[in-house]
Amino acid sequence: MKRVVKIGLGVLGLAILAGGGLIVLKGRQAASPAVAAAPVRFEGIEFSPADLTPAIRTDLRQVVRFSGGLQPLNQSMIRAEVAAVVNEISVRRGERVKKGQLLARLDTADVAAKLREKQSNLDSARSALNLAQINREKAETLLQRGVKSQTAMDEAENAWRTARANVAALEQQLAMARKALGDAAIYAPIDGLVSDRLVNPGERVAVDAKLFVIADLDTMEVEAMVPARDVPQLKIGQKVNLRVEGFGDRVFTGQIDRINPTAQSGSRSIPVFILLANPDHVLRGGMFGSGEAVLAEVAQVVAIPQEALRQENGTPVVYVLKDKQVQRRAVTVAITGTAEGRIGIASGLEAGETVVVTPGLRLNDGLAARIAGR
C-alpha cells in the first residue's frame, strides 16, 4: 500500500512540473513581442539647436574699444592782470563771444593815478638827466683846460650814468602802468562760448584772479584709457567711431591725434587722445562717449561666432554638421577680434553651412550626428 502511494506522488510531481513548465513557456512567449519592440540605440552624437549655427556672409570690422569724457580742444582761462574793482560785465554763461569782444571793465581810478605818478617821476628823472649831462660836459671841458681834476670829472660822469639808469627804470615802470591801464578792459582771447563766469560787478579782484573760461566747441577731444596690450595696434590718424550718451545710435567720426608715451599711474592703461569735429556744436564738455578704433575692415566675408573656431595642433578648424555626420574643416582666418564678435573665414567654409559652436564637445571627423528630436 505504501509503495502505491509513492508512485502516485511521483506521478503527481511530474504533472506539476510539467504544468509549471508550460506556464514558464507561456510566460516567455508572452514576453517576446516586448523585446522585439525595444528601440535601436543611436551610435553617434545628438546636438541641441543651441549647439549649432549657420555661417553667414557679412561685413566685419576689427576694432579696439575705448571710452572717455569729452572736452573742448581749445579753451581759455582768463585772469585779472591788475588788482581792481569790477565795474562792468557784459557777458553771461553760455553766451557766444568773438575774439576781441569786451567781456568786463575794471575800475581804472587807482591804475590811472599810478600812471600819472610814474609819468611825473619820469619827467623829474629826465630833468635830472639833462642837468647831469650838462655838468658832465662842463667837467670834461674844464678837465681839458686843466681847471678841474680827473676826480671831478669822474664824479660828473657817475652822476650822469646814475641819472640815465634812473630814467630807463622809470620808463619801464611807466610802460607797465600803461599796460595795467589797458588790462583794466578784459577782452575774449578766442571765439567760443562762455563756459564759466567767476566774478560779478562790484567785487574786488586780486592779480591773477580767475574771471572767465571761454570754450571753443569746434573741435572736441576725448581722453580714452586703452589697455596697454591694445596700444601697439593703434596709430596716429586712425579712424575712430564714437557714440555719445544722449544721441542714441548716432555715430560721430574722429581720429587718433596723440598717444601718451607712458601708462597712467596706478594702472596698466595708456591715455589715447581722439579729436572729433563738432561744427554744429551739439557736443559739449563733460559728455561721455564710447566707441572703437577701426583696425581693419573686410566686406562680405563668411562669418562664424568666435566660439566655433578651434585650434588643433596649431591649425584653425571648424566642425560642420552635414549629411548626418560631423565634418572637420581646416580653415583660413581672414579677420578676428571684430566688433560683431565674429570671425571671418577666407577659405574652407561656405555661407549657409551649419557649424558647431559649443567648444566643450569632443568631436571627430566622420562622427555620426543628428539634431535631437529629429
C-alpha positions as a printed NumPy array, in Angstrom:
array([[  0.   ,   0.   ,   0.   ],
       [  2.775,   2.394,   0.788],
       [  4.505,   1.649,  -2.471],
       [  1.433,   2.609,  -4.446],
       [  1.316,   5.946,  -2.664],
       [  4.883,   6.727,  -3.55 ],
       [  4.281,   6.025,  -7.189],
       [  1.231,   8.269,  -7.14 ],
       [  3.124,  11.088,  -5.557],
       [  5.847,  10.763,  -8.155],
       [  3.331,  10.912, -10.982],
       [  1.696,  13.952,  -9.371],
       [  5.087,  15.697,  -9.021],
       [  5.819,  15.115, -12.671],
       [  2.458,  16.515, -13.598],
       [  3.042,  19.656, -11.527],
       [  6.497,  20.141, -13.025],
       [  5.041,  19.64 , -16.43 ],
       [  2.331,  22.199, -15.704],
       [  4.899,  24.641, -14.352],
       [  6.943,  24.149, -17.488],
       [  4.001,  25.179, -19.577],
       [  3.403,  28.221, -17.51 ],
       [  7.043,  29.324, -17.911],
       [  6.919,  28.675, -21.607],
       [  3.774,  30.705, -21.993],
       [  5.37 ,  33.486, -19.976],
       [  8.369,  33.533, -22.289],
       [  6.189,  33.51 , -25.344],
       [  4.186,  36.479, -23.969],
       [  7.381,  38.493, -23.29 ],
       [  8.857,  38.026, -26.763],
       [  6.867,  40.826, -28.51 ],
       [  8.079,  43.45 , -25.925],
       [ 11.724,  42.547, -26.564],
       [ 11.239,  42.904, -30.296],
       [  9.756,  46.444, -29.834],
       [ 12.842,  47.902, -27.945],
       [ 14.363,  50.939, -29.861],
       [ 17.736,  50.601, -31.59 ],
       [ 20.462,  52.646, -29.797],
       [ 21.945,  55.574, -31.851],
       [ 25.719,  55.275, -32.111],
       [ 26.752,  58.913, -32.554],
       [ 26.214,  62.396, -31.107],
       [ 22.996,  64.358, -30.766],
       [ 23.136,  68.182, -30.922],
       [ 20.684,  70.571, -29.41 ],
       [ 19.727,  73.565, -31.608],
       [ 21.831,  75.782, -29.313],
       [ 24.955,  73.821, -30.334],
       [ 24.644,  74.828, -33.979],
       [ 24.511,  77.996, -36.078],
       [ 24.699,  78.737, -39.807],
       [ 27.717,  80.507, -41.287],
       [ 26.675,  83.844, -42.802],
       [ 28.192,  86.303, -45.263],
       [ 28.546,  89.835, -43.853],
       [ 30.858,  92.835, -43.355],
       [ 33.255,  92.614, -40.397],
       [ 35.46 ,  95.183, -38.645],
       [ 38.419,  94.569, -36.346],
       [ 38.407,  97.168, -33.576],
       [ 39.905,  98.325, -30.276],
       [ 37.213,  99.511, -27.879],
       [ 37.533, 102.502, -25.555],
       [ 35.545, 105.1  , -23.615],
       [ 36.188, 108.505, -22.114],
       [ 34.938, 112.013, -21.407],
       [ 34.683, 114.837, -23.939],
       [ 36.284, 118.259, -23.508],
       [ 36.789, 121.202, -25.894],
       [ 40.208, 121.031, -27.501],
       [ 40.687, 124.791, -27.12 ],
       [ 39.551, 126.632, -24.01 ],
       [ 40.973, 129.668, -22.277],
       [ 41.057, 130.678, -18.634],
       [ 41.011, 134.494, -18.373],
       [ 42.623, 136.001, -15.264],
       [ 42.889, 139.51 , -13.866],
       [ 46.134, 141.303, -14.704],
       [ 45.579, 144.051, -12.116],
       [ 44.035, 144.314,  -8.681],
       [ 40.859, 146.388,  -9.012],
       [ 37.117, 146.542,  -8.505],
       [ 34.919, 145.108, -11.287],
       [ 32.864, 147.95 , -12.747],
       [ 31.099, 146.199, -15.629],
       [ 30.488, 142.688, -17.012],
       [ 28.956, 142.371, -20.474],
       [ 28.553, 138.572, -20.896],
       [ 26.848, 135.663, -19.161],
       [ 27.471, 131.94 , -19.031],
       [ 26.544, 130.129, -22.24 ],
       [ 26.807, 133.217, -24.452],
       [ 28.795, 133.089, -27.661],
       [ 31.668, 135.582, -27.942],
       [ 34.096, 136.587, -30.663],
       [ 37.83 , 137.078, -30.302],
       [ 38.498, 140.652, -29.115],
       [ 34.988, 141.168, -27.711],
       [ 34.781, 143.144, -24.448],
       [ 33.927, 140.899, -21.507],
       [ 34.384, 143.205, -18.498],
       [ 35.865, 146.503, -17.303],
       [ 37.74 , 147.058, -14.061],
       [ 37.858, 150.317, -12.136],
       [ 40.744, 152.391, -13.516],
       [ 40.949, 155.103, -10.843],
       [ 43.848, 153.545,  -8.913],
       [ 45.612, 152.411, -12.088],
       [ 45.288, 155.847, -13.677],
       [ 46.663, 157.51 , -10.525],
       [ 49.68 , 155.215, -10.578],
       [ 50.176, 156.009, -14.253],
       [ 50.223, 159.749, -13.529],
       [ 52.654, 159.178, -10.676],
       [ 55.011, 157.193, -12.899],
       [ 54.8  , 159.86 , -15.598],
       [ 55.645, 162.593, -13.116],
       [ 58.598, 160.641, -11.739],
       [ 59.861, 160.062, -15.249],
       [ 59.629, 163.757, -16.136],
       [ 61.631, 164.621, -12.996],
       [ 64.212, 161.956, -13.786],
       [ 64.629, 163.231, -17.312],
       [ 65.247, 166.753, -15.976],
       [ 67.879, 165.361, -13.61 ],
       [ 69.475, 163.524, -16.543],
       [ 69.637, 166.74 , -18.574],
       [ 71.363, 168.524, -15.678],
       [ 73.791, 165.638, -15.214],
       [ 74.552, 165.763, -18.935],
       [ 75.341, 169.492, -18.748],
       [ 77.568, 169.031, -15.683],
       [ 79.393, 166.16 , -17.377],
       [ 80.113, 168.265, -20.454],
       [ 81.341, 171.196, -18.339],
       [ 83.582, 168.929, -16.272],
       [ 85.042, 167.47 , -19.415],
       [ 85.775, 170.948, -20.838],
       [ 87.363, 172.173, -17.602],
       [ 89.415, 168.986, -17.357],
       [ 90.798, 169.625, -20.824],
       [ 91.71 , 173.21 , -19.76 ],
       [ 93.317, 171.915, -16.58 ],
       [ 90.928, 173.822, -14.334],
       [ 89.29 , 170.683, -12.796],
       [ 90.81 , 167.433, -11.722],
       [ 90.108, 163.953, -13.029],
       [ 88.262, 163.197,  -9.801],
       [ 85.712, 165.929, -10.503],
       [ 85.294, 164.556, -13.997],
       [ 84.679, 161.062, -12.649],
       [ 82.057, 162.344, -10.228],
       [ 80.201, 164.149, -13.025],
       [ 80.389, 161.009, -15.219],
       [ 78.999, 158.861, -12.429],
       [ 76.134, 161.286, -11.746],
       [ 75.223, 161.256, -15.444],
       [ 75.247, 157.448, -15.623],
       [ 73.073, 157.208, -12.494],
       [ 70.553, 159.687, -13.893],
       [ 70.415, 157.833, -17.205],
       [ 69.786, 154.482, -15.43 ],
       [ 67.063, 156.078, -13.326],
       [ 65.292, 157.353, -16.455],
       [ 65.443, 153.916, -18.06 ],
       [ 63.948, 152.285, -14.947],
       [ 61.124, 154.819, -14.749],
       [ 60.365, 154.385, -18.437],
       [ 59.843, 150.665, -17.779],
       [ 57.588, 151.427, -14.821],
       [ 55.561, 153.835, -16.948],
       [ 55.156, 151.214, -19.662],
       [ 53.903, 148.736, -17.06 ],
       [ 51.473, 151.317, -15.69 ],
       [ 50.137, 151.976, -19.177],
       [ 49.721, 148.235, -19.724],
       [ 47.874, 147.93 , -16.414],
       [ 45.505, 150.653, -17.536],
       [ 44.884, 148.738, -20.742],
       [ 44.44 , 145.48 , -18.793],
       [ 41.521, 147.018, -16.926],
       [ 39.467, 146.178, -20.028],
       [ 39.027, 142.382, -20.388],
       [ 38.672, 141.005, -23.945],
       [ 37.948, 137.496, -25.264],
       [ 41.179, 135.829, -26.485],
       [ 39.36 , 133.276, -28.714],
       [ 35.995, 132.633, -30.361],
       [ 33.758, 130.402, -28.287],
       [ 31.181, 130.135, -25.541],
       [ 31.436, 131.495, -22.011],
       [ 31.536, 128.239, -20.047],
       [ 32.179, 129.9  , -16.679],
       [ 31.93 , 133.383, -15.155],
       [ 33.645, 133.591, -11.789],
       [ 33.13 , 137.256, -10.887],
       [ 30.297, 139.754, -10.51 ],
       [ 30.141, 143.564, -10.734],
       [ 31.285, 145.337,  -7.565],
       [ 33.69 , 142.608,  -6.488],
       [ 37.344, 143.407,  -5.967],
       [ 39.68 , 141.   ,  -7.685],
       [ 43.324, 140.332,  -6.994],
       [ 46.085, 139.947,  -9.541],
       [ 45.801, 136.537, -11.272],
       [ 42.227, 136.003, -10.035],
       [ 40.097, 133.783, -12.33 ],
       [ 37.427, 135.749, -14.208],
       [ 36.083, 133.737, -17.178],
       [ 36.503, 130.451, -19.062],
       [ 35.927, 130.55 , -22.838],
       [ 35.466, 127.21 , -24.652],
       [ 35.775, 126.679, -28.399],
       [ 33.44 , 123.812, -29.354],
       [ 34.549, 123.496, -32.989],
       [ 36.781, 120.541, -32.092],
       [ 36.257, 118.17 , -29.162],
       [ 38.85 , 115.922, -27.548],
       [ 38.299, 112.532, -25.926],
       [ 40.864, 111.184, -23.48 ],
       [ 40.367, 107.424, -23.621],
       [ 42.128, 104.93 , -21.376],
       [ 43.248, 101.989, -23.542],
       [ 44.769,  98.764, -22.113],
       [ 48.497,  98.61 , -22.793],
       [ 48.096,  95.321, -24.732],
       [ 45.913,  97.065, -27.341],
       [ 48.015, 100.207, -27.843],
       [ 50.536,  98.609, -30.308],
       [ 47.64 ,  98.147, -32.748],
       [ 46.835, 101.871, -32.754],
       [ 48.458, 104.621, -34.802],
       [ 48.165, 108.373, -35.228],
       [ 45.437, 109.364, -37.675],
       [ 43.497, 106.118, -37.234],
       [ 39.726, 106.327, -37.799],
       [ 37.508, 106.235, -34.709],
       [ 33.729, 105.728, -34.402],
       [ 32.182, 107.187, -31.255],
       [ 28.712, 107.046, -29.701],
       [ 27.857, 109.719, -27.152],
       [ 25.3  , 109.392, -24.361],
       [ 22.079, 111.158, -25.276],
       [ 22.446, 110.786, -29.063],
       [ 21.111, 107.252, -29.439],
       [ 22.641, 105.372, -32.384],
       [ 24.234, 108.457, -33.943],
       [ 27.898, 107.793, -34.72 ],
       [ 30.5  , 110.566, -34.572],
       [ 33.667, 110.043, -36.605],
       [ 37.069, 111.173, -35.36 ],
       [ 40.707, 110.208, -35.456],
       [ 43.549, 109.462, -33.047],
       [ 45.58 , 112.64 , -32.501],
       [ 48.081, 111.616, -29.798],
       [ 49.115, 108.527, -27.819],
       [ 50.647, 109.086, -24.395],
       [ 54.193, 107.692, -24.036],
       [ 53.579, 106.212, -20.567],
       [ 50.792, 104.386, -18.763],
       [ 48.681, 106.24 , -16.231],
       [ 49.967, 105.978, -12.684],
       [ 48.407, 103.074, -10.803],
       [ 47.038, 101.329, -13.895],
       [ 48.115,  99.457, -16.997],
       [ 46.145, 101.775, -19.271],
       [ 47.607, 104.383, -21.613],
       [ 45.796, 107.653, -22.431],
       [ 44.889, 107.998, -26.094],
       [ 43.625, 111.386, -27.317],
       [ 40.958, 111.447, -30.032],
       [ 39.752, 114.538, -31.921],
       [ 36.15 , 114.957, -33.121],
       [ 34.952, 117.674, -35.471],
       [ 31.931, 119.425, -33.936],
       [ 30.817, 122.059, -36.464],
       [ 27.205, 122.152, -35.239],
       [ 28.332, 122.395, -31.576],
       [ 25.991, 119.613, -30.437],
       [ 28.763, 118.005, -28.383],
       [ 29.578, 119.698, -25.083],
       [ 32.296, 119.354, -22.494],
       [ 31.665, 116.723, -19.834],
       [ 29.7  , 114.353, -22.064],
       [ 30.715, 110.68 , -22.068],
       [ 31.371, 108.626, -25.169],
       [ 32.327, 105.078, -26.063],
       [ 33.393, 103.556, -29.342],
       [ 36.122, 101.802, -31.224],
       [ 39.152, 102.434, -33.365],
       [ 38.833, 100.563, -36.65 ],
       [ 41.933,  98.429, -37.294],
       [ 40.716,  96.518, -40.351],
       [ 37.561,  96.043, -42.422],
       [ 36.532,  93.093, -44.63 ],
       [ 33.437,  93.246, -46.83 ],
       [ 31.073,  90.291, -47.361],
       [ 33.19 ,  87.591, -45.726],
       [ 31.944,  84.225, -44.433],
       [ 31.474,  84.789, -40.694],
       [ 31.005,  82.464, -37.711],
       [ 30.86 ,  83.027, -33.937],
       [ 34.232,  83.135, -32.228],
       [ 33.33 ,  80.014, -30.207],
       [ 33.069,  77.924, -33.371],
       [ 36.779,  78.216, -34.192],
       [ 39.114,  75.644, -32.637],
       [ 42.881,  75.25 , -32.658],
       [ 44.114,  71.692, -33.233],
       [ 47.878,  71.213, -33.45 ],
       [ 48.242,  74.845, -34.418],
       [ 45.692,  74.6  , -37.234],
       [ 42.426,  76.588, -37.103],
       [ 39.491,  74.238, -37.692],
       [ 35.709,  74.207, -37.509],
       [ 33.285,  71.29 , -37.323],
       [ 30.337,  71.206, -39.713],
       [ 27.142,  69.13 , -39.489],
       [ 26.468,  67.808, -42.973],
       [ 24.81 ,  64.637, -44.335],
       [ 24.14 ,  63.405, -40.775],
       [ 27.759,  63.417, -39.792],
       [ 30.376,  65.758, -38.35 ],
       [ 32.951,  67.023, -40.821],
       [ 36.263,  68.534, -39.733],
       [ 37.301,  71.55 , -41.825],
       [ 40.687,  73.257, -41.784],
       [ 40.038,  76.935, -42.471],
       [ 41.937,  80.13 , -43.248],
       [ 41.049,  83.059, -40.996],
       [ 40.53 ,  86.454, -42.667],
       [ 39.821,  88.638, -39.606],
       [ 39.442,  88.227, -35.822],
       [ 38.641,  90.416, -32.832],
       [ 35.728,  92.077, -34.589],
       [ 33.167,  94.459, -33.142],
       [ 30.466,  91.939, -34.059],
       [ 32.092,  89.141, -32.027],
       [ 32.547,  87.02 , -35.142],
       [ 35.486,  85.576, -37.053],
       [ 35.842,  85.977, -40.798],
       [ 36.781,  82.861, -42.768],
       [ 38.694,  83.322, -46.039],
       [ 38.55 ,  79.669, -47.175],
       [ 37.433,  76.204, -46.032],
       [ 33.813,  77.094, -45.245],
       [ 30.82 ,  78.251, -47.272],
       [ 27.993,  80.554, -46.246],
       [ 24.902,  78.6  , -45.158],
       [ 26.78 ,  75.592, -43.774],
       [ 25.921,  74.602, -40.2  ],
       [ 28.82 ,  74.82 , -37.739],
       [ 29.164,  73.563, -34.16 ],
       [ 29.531,  76.456, -31.722],
       [ 29.764,  74.636, -28.374],
       [ 33.509,  74.487, -27.594],
       [ 33.399,  71.743, -24.934],
       [ 32.126,  68.965, -27.185],
       [ 34.6  ,  66.247, -28.193],
       [ 34.238,  65.736, -31.924],
       [ 35.875,  63.612, -34.61 ],
       [ 35.763,  63.791, -38.369],
       [ 33.076,  61.432, -39.748],
       [ 31.237,  61.039, -36.429],
       [ 27.535,  60.238, -36.964],
       [ 25.397,  63.106, -35.764],
       [ 21.869,  64.376, -35.701],
       [ 19.775,  67.079, -34.069],
       [ 17.849,  65.95 , -31.001],
       [ 14.198,  65.226, -31.735],
       [ 14.712,  64.864, -35.48 ]])
